[in-house]
Each structure stands twice: as structure tokens, then as C-alpha cells.
Amino acid sequence: MKSWLAVVVAGVCAQGAFACDLCSAYAAMEAQGESGRGFFAGAAEQFTHFGTLQQESHEVPGEGQYIDSSISQVFLGYNFNNNFGVQFNLPVIYRSYGSDTMRGTVSGIGDVSLLGRFTPYRKLTEDFIFTWGLLGGVKFPTGDSALLNTPDSALPEGIAGHDLALGSGSYDGLIGSGLFGRWRRWFGTASVQYAIRSEGDFEHRYANDLTWFGGPGAYLALTHSYTLSLQAIVSGETKGKDTFGGVPDDDSAETLVYVGPQVNFTWGSRLSAQVGGDLPVVRNNSGTQVMPNYRVRAAVTWRF
């Protein structure tokens, strides 16, 4: 399949302006580790500030409660061909938290994951690209889960041990799907992931959760050497209540929807970088929880 795609792209590249765009867009996909054979590696960072206390989706006085969460992901992957690939993710977590009367921090390695990718469909023409991908994998219990056993009285009202724990103590399944479509200088992406949780340490079970991410964009620059694009992102997450020993935890269900811009940059078929910011437009929760005010994202990928 790889050699067939190389012939198609090389052939189209000789046909004109939009063919040049196709080559650049295809090279950008390769730079993001989405096609082609070989290793890729990179890092991603997501910083989220939680500073709004809500009770049953309504804001209440917060008494200075907050969580600043930084999750840095280091990843390494290998594409066997255009259709199959694997990726290993190692998260490094730092969280500071507190209120008007207390402060604290936690840090360390989180739960690692191993993912497999399969691309069942890909179409390339002069003006058009479309790919559909599937993923599946396992999250392993490598992070410290001790904070799951923290008494509620030891933390501020809107912050719980499950908000701060570095790991879950559970093996969880991950499944998902993603789409990429491009027409001339316009494109769109969409991805969805579902986490299937099992019971972990201290009889705690995080609820299954559904996350999504994507939106339309446009290439501001599309050359043989590099691409630059701007994208409008809508993303979110929804989950039910966690359980302790089979008993629902009232302070854990939530539905969040974010919107914000993202800038994408690729250099040839090797380097890919993204940076974006999100503001929540929907914040629904059960019980009393500290909810997010904003988040900032960045990532870089290098293909060998």
C-alpha cells in the first residue's frame, strides 16, 4: 500500500497547482505520524486551570478553591505501513491545588497506554483527501493511586482524591475513531474516544467516559516545504458517576464542551506542531466540584 500511495502522490505532483497542494497536505499527514512507514516520537502538553466552584451545575462561592493541572505526554510510535501503526504514551503529571486556607501539590508519572491504529479507508485526488482511522488500546495502572484513599475532610469541599490521583490502579480499554477531510485549502478533522473503565485500587472505579475533538480549518500557507493552518476546535467530555465499592460518588459526573482556536504547522514530512486554547461553553456537573476556566494545549511530532 505504501508504494502505491507513493506512486499516486508522485504522479499527482506533476499535474499543477492543486496537485502541489495535495503533496503538501499529504506530507503534513505524514509529519503527524498518520501515514507512511517508520518511527515517530513527540511530546504534548495540556494545562488546565480549574477555578469555578459549582454545585449541580450552578456556580457557588468558591473560597479560593482551585486546581492547576499540567499533563505532559511523551509518546513513541511506529507505522508498519499506511494502514497499521502502534503508539506508546507516557504521561507526566503535575497538579497544584488548594483554597484560601490550604495549599498542596502532587506530581509523578501517570498511567501509561499502548494504542494500535488501523486506517481502513483513504482517498486522494488533486482537490480532495479523506481518511478514516480506528484505534484501540489498553491503559495500564502505572500511576500512583494513593490519593484515591484520601478522606473528604482532608481536602476542600470541591476537590476530591479522584481529581488529584496520578493513577487509577485499573486496566482500562480504549477505543476510538478519527476522520480527516480536505477540499482544496479547506479541511476538517473529527475524533472520538471511549474509555472503558474497570475497578482499580481502594474499590474505586472511574466512570466510563466519552471524549471528542475536531472542527473546520483552512490552510493559510501550503507549500512544498511547509504548511500553516488555522482551525476552529470544538471538544468535550461526558462521564457518569464514579463508584466506591459499588456505591455512586455524587461529586464526579460531568459534561464539558470547549471551543477555541488551534494553529497547525508542518515542515516537510517530518515535523508537525500544534498549539491551541479552549474556553468552556458548557459545564454541567453532579454534586460539588471545581470546574475548568480554560486550558492551553501544545504538541510536537517528529518522524524519523
N, C-alpha and C positions, 0 to 999 in steps of 0.2 A: 504493500500500500504506500509506503514511504516513497519508493522510487516512482510510482505512478503519479503521486502528488507533485514530486519534483519536476516531472516532465510537463504536467499541466501548467504549473506556475511559470516555468521557463518559457513555455510556448506562449502563454498569455502575455508575458512581459514584453514580447516583441510586437504587440499589436497597437499600442497607443497610450494616451494619457490615462484612461481609466484602468488599463492593464497595469500601468505603473502604480496606481493606487492599490490595485489588488495585491501586487507584490509587497508593497509596504504594509498593508493590513495583515497579510499572511505572515510576514516577518515579525510583526508585532505579536501575533498569536503565538508564534514560536518562542519569542522572548519571554512570554508569560508562562512558559512551560506547558502550553496547551497542545503542542504537536511536535513531531519530529523525534528522532531517536537520540538518547543521551541523558546525561545528568543535568540537574538544575538545583540551585540552592538559593536561599534568601532569608529575609527576616521581615517581620511585620510587627507593628506596634499599634495598640489601641488604648487610648487614655480616656476614661470616663469620669466625670465629676457628678456625684450624687449629692444633692444638697436641698432637696424639697421633701419635706415630710408629708405623707398622705395617709389618710385613714379611709378605707373603702373608696378610693379614687378621688377623695376630696382633700385639698390642702389644709393642713392644720399647723399651729405654731411649732416650729422645729427645734427650738432651744439649741441652735447651733449644730445640729447633727449633720454629719457628712461622711462620705466615703470617697476617697480619690483612688481609683483603681487603674493600675498600669499593667497590661498584659503584653509581654513581648514574646513573639513566636519565632523560633528558629526552625527552618524546615529544609529537608533534603529529599530530592526525588529522582526518579529515573523513568524515562519513557522508553518502553521496549520498541514501540513503533508509533504511528499516528493514532492508533486506536486504544492502546493499553499503556498504563503507567501506574507507578506507586509513589507514595509520599509519606515521609515521617515528620511529625510535628512535635517540637519540644517547647512548651510554654514556660516562661519565667515571669513570676507574678510579684508585684509589689503593691501593697494597699496600706494607705494611712486612713484612719477613721477617728471619730470622736464626737464630742459635744461641747457645750460650754463648760463642763466640769471634768472632762477626761479626754485623754488622747492615747492612741496606740498605733502600732504598725505591725504588719505581717509580710513576710517575703519568702520566696523559695521557688522550687520547681513545681509546676502543676502536673496534671495528668497528661501523659503523652498519648498520641494517637497514631495509628497506621492506617492509611487510606489507599484504596485502589480506584483507578479511573478507567472507564470504558466509554469510547465515543462511537455510538452505533451509526451516526449519520453525519456526513459532512458534504456540502455542495459549494463549489467555487465556480464563478463565472467572472466576466470582465467587471460587471457592475455590482455583483452580489456575492456575499459569503453567508453561509448558515451552518452552524454546528450545534449538535445536541449531545450532551455528555451525561453520564451516570457515575455516581460514586458510592462506595460502601466501605466501611471500615470498623475498627474497634478502638475504643478509648480504654487505656489501662490505668489501674489505680497506683500511680507513682507519686502523686502529690500528698502532702501531709494533711490528714483529715481531722486532726485533734480538735480543731475549733468547732467541729460539729457537736462536740460534747460540752460546749460552754453553756452554763446556766444563763437564762434570760436576765437574771438580776445583775450579771456581771457586765452587761453591755447596755447602751442607750436603748430606749423603747423601740425605735425604728430600725435597729441594726441587730441582726441575729448571727449566730455562728455559721449558718449556711451561706451568709453573704460574704464571709471573710475566709472560709476554709480554702486551702490551696488545692485540695483533692477531695474526692468523694468516697474513696475506698471501694469503688464498684467498677466492674467491667460493663461498659455501655456500648451499644451498637449505634452506628451512624450510617444513614442512607441519605442520598440526595440526588439532585439533577440540576443541570445548568444549560442555558441557551445563549448563543451569541449570533446576532444577525447584523449584517451590514448591507446598505444600499448606497453606492457612491460614497459620499462623505458623511452619511448619517449611519448610526449604528445603535444597537440596544443590547443590553445584557439582562439576564434574569437567572437567579439561582434560588434553590430552596433546599433546606436540610432538616431532617427529622432525627432527633436523638432519642433512642430507646433506652431508658434508664433501668438499672437493677438496684436492689438494696445493697447499700455499702456499709461502712463502719457505723457502729452505735445504732444499728437498726434504722438508719436514715436512708430514705430513698428520694432523690430528686425526681420531680415530675418529668415525664416526657415533654420535650419542647420542640416547637416548630420555629425555624428562623428563615427569613427571606431577605433578598438583597438584589437590587437591579434598577435599571432605568435607561432612558434615552440619552444619546450623546452625539457629538459632532467632532470630526477631525478638523482642528484648526491648522494643522500642518501635516502633510502626508508626502514624504519624500523617500528616496532610496535609502537615505542614511538614518532618518529618524521620523517618528510620528509624535504629535502632540494633540491631545483631545480633551474636551470638557464634557462632563457627564452630570446629569441630574439624578441623584440616587434616592430611592425610597427603600427603606429597610425596616425590619421589625422582628419581634419575637413574641410568642404567646406560649404560656405554660399553665398547667393547673397547680394544685396544692401539693407540696412535698408531704411525705409521711414520716412519722417516727413510730416504729413498732406497729405500723399499720394504721395509726391514728393521724388524720389530716392535720397539717400545720396551717393555721388560719392566716399566717403572715407570710405567704410565699407565692401565691398565684399572681400573675401579672400579664398584661398585654401592652406592648410598646410599639409605637410606629415613629420612625425618624425620617426626616428629609434633609437634604444638603447636597452641596456640590462635590465633585471629585475631578481632579486633574490626573490624566494618564500620560505617561511618557515612555517611549521605547527608543532604543538605539540599536539599529540593525536587528538581528535576530537573537541577540544575546542579553541585552539589558532591558528590564522593564521596571517602572516605578509608578507608584500611585500615591496621592495624598488627598485627604478629604476631611470634611467636618459635617457633623449631624446635630440637628436640634429635634427634640421630641415634640410631636404634634398630638400624640395620643399617649396617655399614661393612666392605665387602669390597673388597680391592684386590689387584693384582698387584705384585710387586717390593716396593720400599721407598718409602713415601710418607708425608707428613704429612697426616693426616686431620682432618676437621672436628669441633669440640667443640660448637659451637652457632652459630646465625645469627639475626639480627633483620631484619625486613622492615617497610617502610612505603611507602605510596603515596598520592598525592592527584591527583584528576582534576577539571577544571573544564570544563563545557560552555558554549559561547558562545551 
